[in-house]
Amino acid sequence: MSDSDPFDEIIAEETDRDPDLAVIEAGSRTLRTQGGAPSADVPARPEDPEVDKALRDVEAELATRWGETKLEPSVSRIAALMDVLGEPQRSYPSIHITGTNGKTSTARMIEALLGAFELRTGRYTSPHVQSITERISLDGAPISAERFIETYNDIKPYIEMVDAQQEYRLSFFEVLTGMAYAAFADAPVDVAVVEVGMGGSWDATNVIDGDVAVVTPIDLDHTDRLGETPAAIATEKAGIVKQDATVILAQQPVDAAQVLLKKAVEVDATVAREGLEFGVVARQVAVGGQLLTLRGLGGEYDEVYLPLHGPYQAHNAAVALAAVEAFFGVGSQRPEPLDIDTVRKAFAAVSSPGRLEVVRRSPTVVLDAAHNPAGARATAEAIGEAFDFSRLIGVVGASGDKNVRGVLEAFEPIFAEVVVTQNSSHRAMDADELAAIAVEVFGDERVQVEPRLPDALEAAITLAEEEGEFAGGGVLVTGSVITVGEARLLLGRG
């Protein structure tokens, strides 16, 4: 594309729009590789201009606050907000989820199971793929833009009150957490499913006392803030384990498991461990996903279809099932398992946008938000199992604060070539800087640089098509949730 192509002309016309959003939405109208219908899990911009403007105003106000990578490790500000709001987070039971990878998918599975058993759910997850409203869900769907705006305006006076009293203003994440807890109380929900933002002990979400604490697999990420070993990271994440809770532990590195088990003993928590008290008994690849036999706290659940790819999603399913069993008292207060037909129905309806999500065919384009080495290794394994690509082209745009080399090394065995790019975030690693690392990992001949994401997608699809229409070429877009979200829009999925 030249400097004067239609893509640039449309952006130039978008003078009253957020510049990053203008780039994304303009691309979705000009890129030739259009995808299918939008997913209901990821809302588009509001159609009503007044609502859209009001949402943009809220987003602009939130953007003036500390971003999610700038932290002052304390829950004092969020605790002060909860106090002036009347402690909304204590008006419902909760399931609290921490870990390094798999938190959002596990939260979605837990939400689906609870909903299938006719409980009203609230789910709080981060980051979002495309719309900020995705972070707060009620009854299994993101809240409407109107409700998001209303919730913000309702608690805005209290936010300003706390800001005036604290050394630092409430951060972006703290405000959203307050909004979620207030929205859940207002609904009201029967149970909240809450994903930790980072760590555990001092994370803003940790003003709840989760009846069930879930720890997905711990690996190295955010090492500058959480510690440089699994044990150190587990020490922070163990902060969500509260007195007399039930702890559901996914498979962990030995040193991390020791830390978590010690914390459970200290607070008289009951522990269920994957591979011992629950786990995956059997799994086989199926069309569009996999067929599982899971062992839960109350017995075996067979013929469970999960429309998600990869061994790690099977393990997430086992963790989610055990968490919901624990919430209902299975294995302690009640000996019988959950109703198998309800469990099957719930898992069959699970979706996880941006996690091995197919958004286009011929050639197949897959989106996956892997952004650390452990996540990339899991994705690489799942791609090999679920897709029969003869030639896979990677599109990678990463954040500058991540272990980018580790991510690239995990994907090197499965990528024939890689197109490096950058997303619109201020945290994005410069494409040339990323390319220099990629050349060291892949070699010069396997690396192409396209700083603009639309051009990177175009180039990758062209490379995949060189194999011929029916030869099995594919594209994997990865490296960052932001990169995946913007690609999703460009490919017509939002």
WOVENDA-V755457 format. One record per residue. N is the residue number from 0. SS is DSSP state (a for helix, b for strand, c for the rest). PSI is psi in degrees with one decimal (none if undefined). D_CENTER is the distance of its C-alpha to the mean C-alpha in Angstrom with 2 decimals. Layout:
n/ss/psi/d_center
N/SS/PSI/D_CENTER
N/SS/PSI/D_CENTER
//
This chain:
n/ss/psi/d_center
0/c/138.1/32.19
1/c/173.0/34.75
2/c/-18.4/34.49
3/c/24.5/36.12
4/c/170.2/34.13
5/a/-33.1/32.95
6/a/-48.6/29.37
7/a/-35.7/30.86
8/a/-40.8/33.33
9/a/-42.3/30.77
10/a/-42.1/28.85
11/a/-30.6/32.25
12/a/-18.7/32.88
13/c/55.0/29.70
14/c/-25.1/31.43
15/c/15.7/30.20
16/c/159.0/26.50
17/c/126.2/23.75
18/a/-38.5/24.49
19/a/-42.7/20.98
20/a/-36.3/20.32
21/a/-41.3/23.82
22/a/-46.8/23.14
23/a/-49.6/20.13
24/a/-33.5/21.96
25/a/-42.0/25.20
26/a/-36.6/23.74
27/a/-18.0/22.60
28/a/-15.0/26.30
29/a/-24.4/27.87
30/c/136.4/25.93
31/c/-17.0/27.83
32/c/68.2/24.97
33/c/144.5/23.96
34/c/-156.0/21.63
35/c/-160.3/21.71
36/c/152.7/21.17
37/c/151.1/18.13
38/c/137.8/15.59
39/c/-19.7/16.08
40/c/-20.5/12.39
41/c/99.2/12.07
42/c/147.0/15.17
43/c/179.1/17.54
44/c/148.7/19.67
45/c/139.9/22.24
46/c/-32.4/25.44
47/c/120.0/27.72
48/a/-36.3/28.58
49/a/-40.6/29.24
50/a/-41.1/25.92
51/a/-43.3/24.17
52/a/-42.0/26.30
53/a/-39.9/25.64
54/a/-41.1/21.85
55/a/-35.7/22.40
56/a/-42.2/24.69
57/a/-45.0/22.14
58/a/-38.8/19.58
59/a/-39.7/22.52
60/a/-41.3/23.44
61/a/-33.5/20.01
62/a/-16.0/20.10
63/c/-9.2/23.31
64/c/167.2/21.66
65/c/134.5/20.27
66/c/-180.0/16.95
67/c/-9.5/14.04
68/c/-5.1/15.73
69/c/117.1/19.08
70/c/148.6/19.60
71/c/103.1/22.65
72/c/91.7/21.86
73/c/149.7/23.19
74/c/13.5/22.48
75/a/-40.5/25.83
76/a/-46.5/24.71
77/a/-34.0/22.18
78/a/-38.5/24.83
79/a/-38.8/27.41
80/a/-44.1/25.43
81/a/-37.2/24.99
82/a/-48.7/28.72
83/a/-20.8/29.90
84/c/-4.3/27.72
85/c/27.6/29.36
86/c/57.3/26.61
87/a/-29.5/24.56
88/a/-9.3/22.02
89/a/6.3/24.96
90/c/4.0/25.80
91/c/152.3/23.48
92/b/162.9/22.35
93/b/155.5/18.80
94/b/119.9/16.53
95/b/130.9/14.76
96/b/126.1/12.00
97/b/-176.2/11.84
98/c/-178.4/11.79
99/c/-48.1/10.72
100/c/152.2/8.61
101/c/3.6/7.52
102/a/-47.5/6.74
103/a/-43.7/4.38
104/a/-42.1/6.81
105/a/-41.2/9.50
106/a/-40.9/9.21
107/a/-38.5/9.62
108/a/-42.8/12.47
109/a/-45.6/14.02
110/a/-44.9/14.06
111/a/-40.9/15.70
112/a/-47.2/18.20
113/a/-41.3/19.20
114/a/-37.8/19.66
115/a/-26.8/21.77
116/c/21.9/23.96
117/c/32.5/24.58
118/c/142.1/22.85
119/c/123.4/21.48
120/b/150.9/17.88
121/b/133.5/15.87
122/b/132.4/12.09
123/b/115.5/10.50
124/c/163.9/6.80
125/c/159.1/5.66
126/c/179.4/5.79
127/c/155.4/6.82
128/c/-47.7/7.53
129/c/-46.2/11.20
130/c/136.5/12.52
131/a/-25.9/12.37
132/a/-17.4/13.48
133/a/-26.8/10.25
134/a/-26.5/9.41
135/b/114.0/12.52
136/b/145.1/13.39
137/b/136.0/16.82
138/c/35.6/18.19
139/c/6.8/15.11
140/b/146.5/14.87
141/b/143.9/13.76
142/c/154.5/16.81
143/c/158.9/19.26
144/a/-39.4/19.87
145/a/-42.6/23.17
146/a/-35.2/21.82
147/a/-47.9/19.32
148/a/-44.7/22.39
149/a/-42.7/24.62
150/a/-43.3/22.49
151/a/-47.8/22.37
152/a/-33.1/26.11
153/a/-40.6/26.93
154/a/-1.6/25.66
155/a/-43.6/26.47
156/a/-34.6/29.96
157/a/-35.6/28.66
158/a/-46.3/26.13
159/a/-34.5/29.14
160/a/-45.5/31.24
161/a/-41.8/28.93
162/a/-42.2/28.58
163/a/-23.4/32.38
164/a/-17.4/32.72
165/c/157.6/30.24
166/c/-38.9/30.73
167/c/145.0/27.41
168/c/156.4/25.86
169/c/140.8/22.70
170/c/170.0/19.67
171/a/-50.5/17.14
172/a/-37.2/14.60
173/a/-41.0/17.58
174/a/-44.6/18.74
175/a/-37.2/15.53
176/a/-43.8/15.54
177/a/-40.8/19.19
178/a/-44.1/18.64
179/a/-48.3/16.28
180/a/-36.8/18.84
181/a/-41.9/21.65
182/a/-38.4/20.30
183/a/-40.1/19.85
184/a/-36.2/23.40
185/a/-29.2/24.79
186/a/-52.8/23.55
187/c/160.3/24.34
188/c/159.0/21.82
189/c/-28.8/22.96
190/b/141.9/19.92
191/b/137.0/16.77
192/b/112.3/13.52
193/b/123.8/12.06
194/b/130.8/9.19
195/c/143.8/10.78
196/c/-53.1/10.02
197/c/132.2/12.11
198/c/-121.8/14.79
199/c/-64.7/16.29
200/c/-52.1/19.94
201/c/11.6/19.81
202/c/145.5/16.33
203/a/-29.6/16.96
204/a/-15.2/15.55
205/a/23.4/18.25
206/a/2.6/21.01
207/c/157.6/20.39
208/c/91.5/22.12
209/c/128.6/19.93
210/c/-34.0/22.26
211/b/128.4/19.88
212/b/125.9/17.91
213/b/131.8/15.41
214/b/106.0/14.88
215/c/173.2/12.75
216/c/133.8/14.29
217/c/133.2/15.20
218/c/-174.9/15.86
219/c/117.7/16.78
220/c/150.7/14.41
221/c/40.4/15.36
222/a/-26.0/18.80
223/a/-21.1/20.65
224/a/-28.2/19.45
225/a/-18.0/18.83
226/c/161.1/21.54
227/c/5.8/22.45
228/c/156.1/22.70
229/a/-35.4/20.61
230/a/-43.2/23.17
231/a/-42.3/22.79
232/a/-40.2/19.00
233/a/-31.8/19.58
234/a/-42.0/22.15
235/a/-45.2/19.71
236/a/-26.7/17.14
237/a/-11.8/20.18
238/a/-17.3/20.69
239/a/-8.2/18.78
240/c/113.9/21.43
241/c/168.5/24.08
242/c/127.8/27.63
243/c/15.8/28.25
244/c/171.7/24.62
245/b/130.7/23.54
246/b/124.8/21.25
247/b/112.6/19.32
248/b/118.2/18.98
249/c/169.9/17.28
250/c/132.2/19.43
251/c/156.1/19.74
252/c/148.3/21.94
253/a/-46.3/25.32
254/a/-33.4/25.48
255/a/-42.8/22.11
256/a/-39.1/23.24
257/a/-42.7/26.52
258/a/-45.8/25.06
259/a/-40.3/22.94
260/a/-37.5/25.97
261/a/-43.4/28.26
262/a/-39.5/26.25
263/a/-41.2/26.32
264/a/-41.6/30.08
265/a/-32.0/30.57
266/c/16.1/29.14
267/c/37.7/30.49
268/c/150.0/27.15
269/b/137.7/27.20
270/b/137.1/25.16
271/b/127.4/24.04
272/b/133.6/23.14
273/b/135.2/21.62
274/c/-14.9/24.57
275/c/-70.3/27.09
276/c/-23.2/26.58
277/b/168.4/23.99
278/b/-172.2/22.38
279/b/118.3/22.33
280/b/-44.9/25.97
281/b/153.0/25.79
282/b/145.9/23.64
283/b/144.3/24.77
284/b/135.4/23.32
285/b/167.5/23.86
286/c/120.3/23.80
287/c/6.6/20.29
288/b/-131.5/18.82
289/b/155.5/20.57
290/b/126.5/23.06
291/b/150.3/22.69
292/b/119.3/25.04
293/b/140.1/23.41
294/b/117.5/25.43
295/b/-172.4/24.47
296/c/-20.0/26.30
297/c/5.7/28.74
298/b/-164.3/29.45
299/b/142.2/28.39
300/b/111.2/26.38
301/b/167.9/27.33
302/b/47.8/26.63
303/b/112.9/23.03
304/b/128.9/21.51
305/b/116.3/17.78
306/c/41.7/16.91
307/c/150.1/14.24
308/c/152.8/15.45
309/c/141.9/15.84
310/a/-36.6/17.32
311/a/-30.8/14.16
312/a/-30.5/12.99
313/a/-41.8/16.50
314/a/-38.6/16.13
315/a/-38.8/12.96
316/a/-41.5/15.25
317/a/-42.1/18.06
318/a/-45.4/16.23
319/a/-43.9/15.14
320/a/-45.6/18.73
321/a/-37.7/20.29
322/a/-43.1/18.40
323/a/-39.2/19.69
324/a/-46.4/23.07
325/a/-39.5/23.30
326/a/-38.4/22.57
327/a/-0.5/25.44
328/c/12.8/27.63
329/b/132.1/27.89
330/c/-11.9/29.61
331/c/-74.8/31.11
332/c/-27.8/32.58
333/b/132.9/32.58
334/c/-25.6/33.35
335/c/149.7/32.45
336/c/173.8/29.07
337/c/157.1/26.94
338/c/121.4/28.31
339/a/-38.7/27.41
340/a/-36.7/27.56
341/a/-40.0/25.12
342/a/-45.0/22.67
343/a/-44.4/23.14
344/a/-41.5/22.76
345/a/-49.8/19.44
346/a/-35.2/17.82
347/a/-20.3/19.42
348/c/2.6/17.66
349/c/140.2/14.01
350/c/159.0/11.76
351/c/84.6/8.21
352/c/138.5/8.43
353/c/7.2/7.94
354/c/99.1/8.12
355/c/49.4/11.89
356/b/123.9/12.63
357/b/121.1/16.32
358/b/-4.6/17.24
359/b/152.0/20.84
360/c/153.6/23.74
361/c/72.9/26.81
362/c/159.2/25.48
363/b/130.4/22.16
364/b/123.8/19.18
365/b/137.9/15.85
366/b/135.2/12.52
367/c/131.5/10.05
368/c/21.6/7.56
369/c/129.8/9.39
370/c/8.8/10.58
371/c/163.4/12.72
372/a/-40.8/15.65
373/a/-43.5/14.57
374/a/-38.7/11.48
375/a/-39.8/13.94
376/a/-42.2/16.60
377/a/-40.7/14.71
378/a/-43.3/13.89
379/a/-42.4/17.55
380/a/-43.8/18.86
381/a/-38.6/17.11
382/a/-44.8/18.37
383/a/-33.8/21.80
384/a/-41.9/21.86
385/a/-20.7/20.57
386/c/141.9/22.07
387/c/62.3/25.64
388/c/132.1/25.41
389/c/-23.2/28.72
390/b/116.8/27.36
391/b/126.7/23.75
392/b/131.3/23.15
393/b/141.6/20.18
394/b/115.9/18.95
395/b/122.9/17.34
396/c/121.3/16.46
397/c/165.1/15.22
398/b/147.9/15.21
399/c/-16.3/18.51
400/c/13.0/17.44
401/c/164.9/15.83
402/c/78.5/17.87
403/a/-39.8/18.33
404/a/-43.5/21.34
405/a/-38.2/19.63
406/a/-47.0/16.99
407/a/-39.9/19.95
408/a/-34.7/22.05
409/a/-34.0/19.62
410/a/-14.7/19.72
411/a/-41.8/23.43
412/c/-22.6/24.86
413/c/-13.7/23.17
414/c/123.7/23.46
415/c/-42.7/26.95
416/b/161.2/26.28
417/b/134.6/23.55
418/b/115.8/23.38
419/b/143.8/22.02
420/c/-169.8/21.04
421/c/147.2/19.34
422/c/-176.8/17.12
423/c/-5.3/18.47
424/c/148.1/16.82
425/c/-15.4/19.44
426/c/-7.4/17.37
427/b/138.3/17.66
428/c/136.7/19.96
429/c/137.3/23.19
430/a/-39.4/23.59
431/a/-37.3/26.95
432/a/-42.3/25.75
433/a/-39.6/22.97
434/a/-38.1/25.72
435/a/-39.6/28.01
436/a/-41.1/25.65
437/a/-39.4/24.98
438/a/-37.2/28.76
439/a/-31.3/29.25
440/a/-43.1/26.86
441/a/-22.8/27.76
442/c/151.6/31.17
443/a/-38.0/32.30
444/a/-16.7/32.99
445/a/6.8/29.46
446/b/131.0/27.77
447/b/141.7/27.81
448/b/125.5/26.81
449/c/95.9/25.79
450/c/-32.0/24.63
451/c/129.5/23.72
452/a/-41.6/20.71
453/a/-41.0/22.83
454/a/-36.3/25.49
455/a/-42.9/23.17
456/a/-44.6/21.98
457/a/-46.7/25.64
458/a/-42.8/26.85
459/a/-41.9/24.46
460/a/-38.7/25.37
461/a/-43.6/28.99
462/a/-40.8/28.84
463/a/-33.2/27.32
464/a/-13.0/30.07
465/c/-22.1/32.75
466/c/-16.0/32.68
467/c/156.3/33.87
468/c/-34.7/32.39
469/c/20.8/32.51
470/c/-8.0/32.11
471/c/26.2/28.45
472/b/150.5/26.94
473/b/169.6/23.22
474/b/134.7/20.63
475/b/120.0/17.21
476/b/125.4/15.24
477/b/-175.2/12.92
478/c/-21.8/12.74
479/c/144.6/10.24
480/a/-36.9/7.45
481/a/-43.9/10.62
482/a/-43.8/12.79
483/a/-42.3/10.94
484/a/-42.7/10.95
485/a/-37.8/14.57
486/a/-36.8/15.54
487/a/-43.2/14.40
488/a/-44.7/16.78
489/a/-29.2/19.42
490/c/16.0/19.48
491/c/23.7/20.12
492/c/23.4/17.01
493/c/none/16.64
//
